[in-house]
């Protein structure tokens, strides 16, 4: 899924889900790795799927970007480190902006910041292509 497809899915989502965190992690360089390990001497190999951190080959857990403000800020700092930003929650709806982008709304403040951050990245990527 590309960044614009992910933004659209996040904007339509009614709740945060780990599948979104995985997609965001992929954009930041997290990679899924599959290994097959034998569970017993006569058994079939078992499939083991895990995530590898962007900076190396160590296994890790993709941060909960859509539910944790700290993880959402980590995303924002990775894609738009020099932009101003803001986030709030009012009446159960999260709202956020990054840079000169529009206000984004979502079920959680963290998810709203993810959407705003991904939009900022998409805009920057499109400017670089032009």
Backbone as numpy.savetxt, mean C-alpha at the origin, in Angstrom:
# Nx Ny Nz CAx CAy CAz Cx Cy Cz
-1.84 -5.48 -10.90 -2.70 -4.31 -10.90 -1.79 -3.08 -10.90
-2.10 -2.14 -11.80 -1.28 -0.93 -11.82 -1.79 0.08 -10.79
-1.07 1.17 -10.64 -1.37 2.13 -9.58 -2.75 2.76 -9.75
-3.14 3.07 -10.99 -4.45 3.69 -11.20 -5.60 2.72 -10.91
-5.40 1.45 -11.23 -6.41 0.44 -10.90 -6.53 0.28 -9.39
-5.38 0.32 -8.69 -5.40 0.21 -7.24 -6.12 1.40 -6.61
-5.84 2.59 -7.11 -6.53 3.78 -6.59 -8.04 3.63 -6.76
-8.48 3.19 -7.92 -9.92 3.01 -8.16 -10.52 2.00 -7.20
-9.82 0.90 -6.96 -10.33 -0.12 -6.03 -10.40 0.43 -4.61
-9.39 1.17 -4.20 -9.39 1.76 -2.86 -10.52 2.77 -2.71
-10.76 3.56 -3.74 -11.84 4.56 -3.67 -13.22 3.91 -3.57
-13.37 2.70 -4.11 -14.66 2.01 -4.07 -14.82 1.12 -2.83
-13.72 0.87 -2.14 -13.75 -0.07 -1.01 -14.59 0.47 0.14
-15.28 -0.46 0.79 -16.10 -0.11 1.95 -15.36 -0.35 3.26
-14.22 -1.05 3.17 -13.41 -1.30 4.37 -11.98 -1.61 3.95
-11.07 -1.47 4.90 -9.67 -1.80 4.65 -9.53 -3.32 4.57
-8.65 -3.78 3.68 -8.40 -5.21 3.54 -6.91 -5.43 3.30
-6.40 -6.56 3.78 -4.98 -6.87 3.61 -4.57 -7.00 2.15
-5.51 -7.36 1.28 -5.18 -7.46 -0.14 -4.74 -6.10 -0.69
-5.32 -5.02 -0.17 -4.90 -3.68 -0.58 -3.50 -3.38 -0.06
-3.22 -3.80 1.17 -1.88 -3.59 1.74 -0.83 -4.30 0.88
-1.15 -5.51 0.43 -0.23 -6.27 -0.41 0.02 -5.55 -1.73
-1.03 -5.01 -2.33 -0.88 -4.29 -3.60 -0.04 -3.02 -3.41
-0.26 -2.32 -2.31 0.54 -1.13 -2.01 1.99 -1.54 -1.78
2.18 -2.61 -1.02 3.53 -3.11 -0.77 4.26 -3.44 -2.07
3.56 -4.03 -3.01 4.17 -4.35 -4.31 4.65 -3.09 -5.02
3.88 -2.03 -4.93 4.28 -0.76 -5.55 5.55 -0.22 -4.90
5.72 -0.48 -3.59 6.91 -0.02 -2.87 8.09 -0.97 -2.99
7.91 -2.07 -3.69 9.03 -2.98 -3.91 9.01 -4.27 -3.11
7.98 -4.48 -2.29 7.84 -5.77 -1.61 7.60 -6.83 -2.68
8.17 -8.02 -2.49 8.02 -9.10 -3.47 7.54 -10.37 -2.78
6.66 -11.08 -3.47 6.24 -12.39 -2.97 7.23 -13.44 -3.46
7.55 -14.36 -2.57 8.46 -15.44 -2.91 7.78 -16.76 -2.55
7.99 -17.74 -3.40 7.40 -19.06 -3.17 8.53 -20.06 -3.02
8.44 -20.87 -1.98 9.39 -21.97 -1.79 8.59 -23.23 -1.53
9.17 -24.35 -1.91 8.55 -25.64 -1.64 9.41 -26.36 -0.61
8.80 -26.75 0.50 9.53 -27.42 1.57 8.87 -28.76 1.87
9.70 -29.75 2.16 9.15 -31.06 2.51 8.67 -31.03 3.95
7.48 -31.54 4.13 6.89 -31.55 5.47 7.26 -32.82 6.22
7.53 -33.90 5.50 7.97 -35.15 6.13 8.75 -35.95 5.09
9.48 -36.98 5.48 10.35 -37.71 4.54 9.61 -38.32 3.35
8.35 -38.72 3.51 7.61 -39.36 2.42 6.55 -38.47 1.80
6.39 -37.28 2.35 5.29 -36.42 1.90 5.64 -35.56 0.70
4.59 -35.01 0.14 4.73 -34.07 -0.96 5.26 -32.74 -0.40
6.00 -32.01 -1.23 6.46 -30.70 -0.77 5.27 -29.76 -0.53
5.38 -28.96 0.48 4.35 -27.98 0.78 4.78 -26.63 0.22
3.84 -25.90 -0.30 4.10 -24.58 -0.86 4.11 -23.56 0.27
5.18 -22.78 0.35 5.31 -21.73 1.37 5.44 -20.40 0.63
4.49 -19.50 0.86 4.50 -18.18 0.22 4.76 -17.14 1.29
5.72 -16.24 1.02 6.02 -15.19 1.98 6.47 -13.93 1.24
6.52 -12.84 1.96 6.92 -11.55 1.39 8.38 -11.28 1.71
9.05 -10.61 0.78 10.45 -10.23 0.95 10.51 -8.70 0.98
11.27 -8.16 1.95 11.37 -6.71 2.12 12.03 -6.07 0.89
11.68 -4.84 0.58 12.23 -4.18 -0.62 13.75 -4.04 -0.62
14.35 -3.93 0.53 15.78 -3.63 0.61 16.68 -4.86 0.60
16.13 -6.04 0.38 16.99 -7.22 0.40 16.23 -8.50 0.15
16.72 -9.56 0.77 16.12 -10.89 0.59 15.50 -11.44 1.87
15.43 -10.61 2.89 14.87 -11.06 4.16 13.35 -11.12 4.11
12.76 -12.15 4.70 11.29 -12.20 4.76 10.77 -11.13 5.72
9.55 -10.70 5.48 8.95 -9.69 6.34 7.44 -9.71 6.21
6.81 -8.84 6.96 5.36 -8.70 6.93 5.04 -7.34 6.32
4.24 -7.35 5.25 3.85 -6.10 4.61 3.10 -5.25 5.64
3.49 -3.98 5.78 2.81 -3.12 6.76 1.31 -2.98 6.47
0.53 -2.74 7.51 -0.92 -2.57 7.33 -1.25 -1.14 6.88
-0.87 -0.81 5.66 -0.99 0.56 5.15 -2.39 1.15 5.29
-3.43 0.33 5.06 -4.79 0.86 5.02 -5.46 0.99 6.39
-4.82 0.48 7.43 -5.41 0.59 8.77 -4.51 1.30 9.77
-3.26 1.49 9.46 -2.30 2.11 10.38 -1.85 3.46 9.83
-2.07 4.51 10.61 -1.59 5.84 10.19 -0.07 5.82 10.03
0.63 5.16 10.94 2.10 5.10 10.84 2.53 4.46 9.53
1.91 3.37 9.13 2.25 2.70 7.87 1.85 3.57 6.67
0.71 4.24 6.75 0.28 5.12 5.66 1.24 6.30 5.50
1.75 6.83 6.61 2.74 7.91 6.55 4.04 7.38 5.94
4.40 6.14 6.26 5.57 5.51 5.64 5.42 5.48 4.11
4.24 5.11 3.63 3.96 5.12 2.19 4.10 6.53 1.65
3.45 7.49 2.30 3.47 8.87 1.83 4.90 9.40 1.77
5.71 9.11 2.77 7.09 9.59 2.78 7.93 8.91 1.70
7.57 7.69 1.33 8.30 6.99 0.27 7.98 7.55 -1.11
6.75 7.98 -1.33 6.35 8.42 -2.67 6.33 9.94 -2.84
6.19 10.68 -1.77 6.12 12.14 -1.86 6.80 12.78 -0.64
8.11 12.54 -0.47 8.78 12.95 0.77 8.81 14.45 1.03
8.68 15.26 0.00 8.79 16.72 0.19 7.45 17.44 0.17
6.37 16.69 0.01 5.05 17.32 -0.06 4.45 17.52 1.33
3.63 18.54 1.43 2.86 18.72 2.66 1.68 17.77 2.59
1.12 17.44 3.75 0.02 16.49 3.76 -0.82 16.72 5.00
-2.01 16.18 4.98 -2.89 16.27 6.14 -3.85 15.11 6.14
-4.31 14.77 7.34 -5.24 13.65 7.48 -6.16 13.93 8.66
-7.42 13.51 8.54 -8.37 13.68 9.65 -9.45 12.62 9.55
-10.18 12.48 10.63 -11.35 11.60 10.66 -12.51 12.38 11.25
-13.61 12.40 10.52 -14.80 13.08 11.00 -15.99 12.19 10.70
-16.77 11.88 11.70 -17.98 11.09 11.51 -17.72 9.72 10.92
-16.59 9.12 11.25 -16.29 7.78 10.76 -15.72 7.71 9.35
-15.42 8.86 8.76 -14.83 8.90 7.43 -13.45 9.55 7.51
-12.47 8.90 6.90 -11.13 9.46 6.85 -10.99 10.37 5.65
-10.24 11.45 5.84 -9.98 12.41 4.77 -8.50 12.73 4.78
-7.90 12.86 3.59 -6.48 13.17 3.50 -6.16 13.88 2.20
-5.03 14.59 2.22 -4.49 15.16 0.98 -2.98 15.06 1.04
-2.36 15.05 -0.12 -0.90 15.09 -0.23 -0.57 16.11 -1.30
0.33 17.03 -0.98 0.75 18.05 -1.94 -0.41 18.92 -2.34
-0.53 19.18 -3.62 -1.61 20.02 -4.14 -2.79 19.18 -4.62
-2.78 17.90 -4.29 -3.84 17.00 -4.72 -5.16 17.26 -4.01
-6.20 16.70 -4.58 -7.54 16.84 -4.02 -7.66 16.07 -2.71
-8.66 16.44 -1.93 -8.96 15.70 -0.71 -9.51 14.33 -1.10
-9.04 13.30 -0.42 -9.47 11.94 -0.67 -10.22 11.43 0.56
-11.26 10.67 0.36 -12.09 10.16 1.45 -12.12 8.64 1.41
-12.17 8.02 2.58 -12.19 6.56 2.67 -12.71 6.14 4.04
-12.95 4.84 4.22 -13.47 4.35 5.51 -12.51 4.56 6.69
-11.20 4.64 6.42 -10.23 4.92 7.49 -9.35 6.08 7.06
-8.83 6.81 8.04 -7.91 7.91 7.73 -6.66 7.37 7.03
-6.19 6.21 7.47 -5.01 5.61 6.85 -5.27 5.30 5.38
-6.43 4.75 5.07 -6.77 4.43 3.69 -6.86 5.70 2.86
-7.45 6.75 3.41 -7.55 8.03 2.70 -6.15 8.56 2.38
-5.21 8.45 3.34 -3.84 8.90 3.10 -3.16 8.03 2.05
-3.46 6.74 2.03 -2.92 5.86 0.99 -3.39 6.31 -0.39
-4.68 6.59 -0.51 -5.24 7.03 -1.79 -4.57 8.33 -2.23
-4.49 9.29 -1.32 -3.87 10.58 -1.65 -2.40 10.40 -2.04
-1.70 9.53 -1.34 -0.28 9.28 -1.63 -0.11 8.61 -2.99
-0.95 7.63 -3.28 -0.87 6.93 -4.56 -1.23 7.86 -5.71
-2.18 8.76 -5.50 -2.52 9.74 -6.53 -1.33 10.68 -6.77
-0.65 11.09 -5.70 0.53 11.94 -5.85 1.61 11.21 -6.64
1.81 9.93 -6.34 2.80 9.14 -7.07 2.41 8.99 -8.54
1.15 8.71 -8.80 0.67 8.56 -10.16 0.88 9.86 -10.96
0.55 10.98 -10.34 0.75 12.27 -11.01 2.21 12.52 -11.30
3.08 12.23 -10.35 4.52 12.40 -10.55 5.02 11.48 -11.64
4.59 10.23 -11.63 5.00 9.27 -12.67 4.57 9.75 -14.05
3.35 10.29 -14.15 2.84 10.79 -15.44 3.61 12.01 -15.91
4.05 12.88 -14.98 4.85 14.05 -15.35 6.21 13.62 -15.88
6.79 12.59 -15.27 8.10 12.10 -15.70 8.02 11.52 -17.11
6.89 10.84 -17.42 6.70 10.25 -18.75 6.53 11.30 -19.83
5.98 12.46 -19.47 5.69 13.52 -20.47 6.93 14.21 -20.96
